Structures are given as C-alpha cells and as structure tokens.
C-alpha cells in the first residue's frame, strides 16, 4: 500500500501532468481517449517518440493503463484520478 504522500519519483513532470489532464478532458468530453497524434497536437509537440516516452513514463508511474498495439485504450488509473483531484 502506498502512503498518502506522493514520492518524488511518483509525481508526474509538468508535461506529463498536462497529458493526464488532456486524457481526462477527452474522455469526459467525448467518451474516449486521445490518440498519440492528438496528444502531440494539443501540447504543440512534433515527435511521436516524445509522446511514446511520456505515455510509457505515466504507465510506469501508475497513472495510466493502456493496451499496446490497440488504438484509444488509454485510461486513467485510480492514482491518475487521485492526482488530478478526482476520486475513483
């Protein structure tokens, strides 16, 4: 069980937090998560490697889950919802 305080390694970077918020907005607004290209466009990035790295880091930190090789399978975990201030 994790403590209530976030360890430094568990806290997303500012850009990772932007991605989390964007995923939440997409799911809340249209019912499904964004694609990698939509994440890139929203954050003004151009490298698909960058978005892949960010998503891997968020997954490793426990903020998202996804099924590799399948589109639109990003989902916030309980930790992701808690970090963004929502329950679950």
ABEGO torsion letter per residue (X at the ends): XBBABBBAAABBBAAAAAAAAAAAAAAAAAGBBBBAAAAAAAAGBABAAAAAAAAAAAAAAGABBBBBGBBGABBBBAAAAAAAGBBX
